[in-house]
Amino acid sequence: MKLLEVKNLIKHFPVKNHKGQVVHAVDDVSFHINEGETLGLVGESGCGKSTCARTIIRIYDPTGGEIIFDGQNLATLSQRELKPIRKNMQMIFQDPYTSLNGRMTVRDIIAEPLIAHKIGNSQKERHEMVAQMLKQVGLNTEHGTRYAHEFSGGQRQRIGIARALILKPKLVICDEPISALDVSIQAQIINLLTEFQQKEKLTYLFIAHDLSVVEYISDHVGVMYLGKLVELSESKELYKNPLHPYTQGLLASIPALDIHAGKITDKAEMSGDLPSPISLPSGCRFCGRCPYAKKICAEAEPPMKEAAPGHMVACYLYS
């Protein structure tokens, strides 16, 4: 059953002091996530992943399109109408060093959503709920009286996870939740998120630029490039048979261990730079960097089509 369905989502930002110009952060993006599953959203920095997530949860108002969550179109609702729905949609932010209020104790940080949604009959009851949540994310009850700056990056992200999950949401948006952490800590956080998903039947939208992490945690993967979704497939299928040249380039650039040389090397690098999201190229947005580009690629934008069962791609190579 679909919990979240995004239809033709658009988010443009006006360019200051340039009337009529906009940043095409998210352009006509469509996908859905079934209950209890994880959709990984990948792409280079600046491709629109985080903007897409923040528009879905309505931190940003959409320019166009629909956001169907649990049967309701969030795109048409006011912030006041969204408040009761936000209980079921929570976000884990990228940077555990800036996403936690340094003036509040850990207990107050985690209890804040409970207060906002009027959950718990007393402060004592809320404190008990926080203590239980701290244990679930691998922290001690006494940590609740301390402040965020007293913890390591991994511990701070556990606090962020506790804050997001204490409301028992249906959907959790993970906006690059491990990119600011040491590699040794990243696996612990991924395992923690997986454990919660299995226990609570959570649904995740997991945003990352590390494709190896996304492969491990995701049921389906969407690949974004310059505000557009260019490929969407089951995780195993996409990693086994990447179709879009951009996806192929991303996978080829994953560092590999060279056993004979005794070092980690980059297998390949993608040529060219990301075009400006203000002055978009005509036709396919990846055309200028694509080794297989044809004349039509520069003339018309390729539509998203099913190239194999359940495997969608926007590329003229498969039309």
Backbone hydrogen bonds, N-H to C=O, Kabsch-Sander energy under -0.5 kcal/mol:
donor,donor_aa,acceptor,acceptor_aa,energy
3,L,33,I,-2.5
4,L,33,I,-1.8
5,E,68,I,-2.6
6,V,31,F,-3.3
7,K,5,E,-0.5
7,K,66,E,-2.5
8,N,6,V,-0.5
9,L,29,V,-2.9
10,I,64,G,-2.5
11,K,26,V,-2.6
13,F,23,V,-1.7
15,V,21,Q,-2.4
16,K,14,P,-0.6
18,H,15,V,-1.9
21,Q,18,H,-1.9
23,V,13,F,-3.2
24,H,22,V,-0.6
24,H,277,P,-2.7
25,A,11,K,-0.9
25,A,23,V,-1.8
26,V,11,K,-1.9
27,D,227,G,-3.2
29,V,9,L,-2.1
31,F,6,V,-1.7
33,I,4,L,-2.7
35,E,1,M,-2.7
37,E,34,N,-1.9
39,L,204,Y,-2.2
40,G,38,T,-0.6
40,G,220,H,-3.0
41,L,206,F,-2.7
42,V,40,G,-0.5
42,V,222,G,-2.6
47,C,44,E,-1.6
52,C,48,G,-2.3
53,A,49,K,-2.1
54,R,50,S,-2.7
55,T,51,T,-1.8
56,I,52,C,-2.1
57,I,53,A,-2.0
58,R,55,T,-0.7
59,I,54,R,-2.7
60,Y,54,R,-1.7
63,T,10,I,-2.6
64,G,10,I,-1.6
66,E,7,K,-2.6
68,I,5,E,-3.0
69,F,67,I,-0.8
69,F,72,Q,-3.0
70,D,3,L,-2.7
70,D,68,I,-0.5
72,Q,69,F,-1.9
74,L,67,I,-3.1
74,L,72,Q,-1.0
76,T,73,N,-1.1
77,L,74,L,-1.2
82,L,78,S,-1.7
83,K,79,Q,-1.0
85,I,82,L,-0.8
86,R,82,L,-2.0
87,K,83,K,-0.6
88,N,85,I,-2.0
89,M,86,R,-1.2
90,Q,171,L,-2.3
92,I,173,I,-2.8
93,F,91,M,-0.6
98,T,95,D,-0.9
99,S,95,D,-1.6
102,G,100,L,-0.5
104,M,101,N,-1.3
106,V,146,R,-2.7
107,R,144,G,-2.7
109,I,105,T,-2.3
110,I,106,V,-2.3
111,A,107,R,-1.9
112,E,108,D,-1.3
115,I,111,A,-2.0
116,A,112,E,-2.4
117,H,113,P,-1.9
118,K,115,I,-1.2
119,I,114,L,-3.2
126,R,122,S,-2.0
127,H,123,Q,-2.5
128,E,124,K,-1.9
129,M,125,E,-1.9
130,V,126,R,-2.3
131,A,127,H,-2.4
132,Q,128,E,-2.0
133,M,129,M,-1.9
134,L,130,V,-2.6
135,K,131,A,-1.7
136,Q,132,Q,-1.7
137,V,133,M,-1.5
138,G,135,K,-1.4
139,L,134,L,-3.0
143,H,140,N,-1.3
144,G,141,T,-1.8
145,T,142,E,-1.3
146,R,143,H,-1.5
148,A,104,M,-0.6
150,E,147,Y,-1.9
151,F,148,A,-1.9
156,R,152,S,-2.5
157,Q,153,G,-2.1
158,R,154,G,-1.5
159,I,155,Q,-1.7
160,G,156,R,-2.2
161,I,157,Q,-2.3
162,A,158,R,-2.4
163,R,159,I,-2.4
164,A,160,G,-1.8
165,L,161,I,-2.3
166,I,162,A,-1.5
168,K,165,L,-2.0
170,K,88,N,-1.1
171,L,88,N,-2.5
172,V,203,T,-2.8
173,I,90,Q,-3.0
174,C,172,V,-0.7
174,C,205,L,-2.8
175,D,92,I,-2.6
175,D,173,I,-0.8
176,E,174,C,-1.3
176,E,207,I,-1.6
179,S,176,E,-0.8
180,A,94,Q,-0.5
181,L,178,I,-1.7
185,I,182,D,-1.2
186,Q,182,D,-1.7
187,A,183,V,-1.0
189,I,185,I,-1.8
190,I,186,Q,-2.4
191,N,187,A,-2.5
192,L,188,Q,-1.9
193,L,189,I,-2.4
194,T,190,I,-2.4
195,E,191,N,-2.3
196,F,192,L,-2.2
197,Q,193,L,-2.2
198,Q,194,T,-2.2
199,K,195,E,-2.0
200,E,196,F,-3.2
201,K,197,Q,-1.5
202,L,197,Q,-0.6
203,T,170,K,-1.8
204,Y,37,E,-2.0
205,L,172,V,-1.9
206,F,39,L,-2.6
206,F,204,Y,-0.6
207,I,174,C,-3.2
207,I,205,L,-0.6
208,A,41,L,-2.1
211,L,209,H,-0.9
214,V,210,D,-1.8
215,E,211,L,-2.1
216,Y,212,S,-1.2
217,I,213,V,-1.8
218,S,214,V,-2.2
219,D,38,T,-2.5
220,H,38,T,-1.9
221,V,233,S,-3.0
222,G,40,G,-3.3
223,V,231,E,-2.9
224,M,42,V,-3.0
224,M,222,G,-0.5
225,Y,228,K,-3.0
227,G,47,C,-2.6
228,K,225,Y,-1.8
230,V,223,V,-2.9
230,V,228,K,-0.7
231,E,223,V,-1.1
232,L,312,M,-2.4
233,S,221,V,-2.0
235,S,219,D,-2.6
238,L,234,E,-2.6
239,Y,235,S,-2.3
240,K,236,K,-1.8
241,N,237,E,-2.9
248,Q,244,H,-2.5
249,G,245,P,-2.0
250,L,246,Y,-2.3
251,L,247,T,-2.5
252,A,248,Q,-2.1
253,S,249,G,-1.1
254,I,251,L,-1.2
256,A,265,T,-3.3
258,D,256,A,-0.6
258,D,263,K,-2.9
259,I,257,L,-1.0
262,G,258,D,-1.8
263,K,258,D,-1.4
265,T,256,A,-3.0
267,K,254,I,-0.5
280,L,278,I,-0.9
284,C,297,C,-3.6
287,C,284,C,-1.3
289,R,286,F,-1.9
290,C,286,F,-0.8
290,C,287,C,-0.9
293,A,290,C,-1.0
297,C,294,K,-0.7
298,A,294,K,-0.7
298,A,295,K,-1.0
299,E,296,I,-1.0
300,A,296,I,-2.3
305,K,303,P,-0.5
305,K,313,V,-2.4
307,A,305,K,-0.9
307,A,311,H,-2.1
308,A,311,H,-1.3
311,H,308,A,-3.0
312,M,232,L,-3.0
312,M,310,G,-0.6
313,V,305,K,-2.8
314,A,230,V,-2.6
315,C,313,V,-0.8
318,Y,315,C,-1.4
319,S,316,Y,-1.0
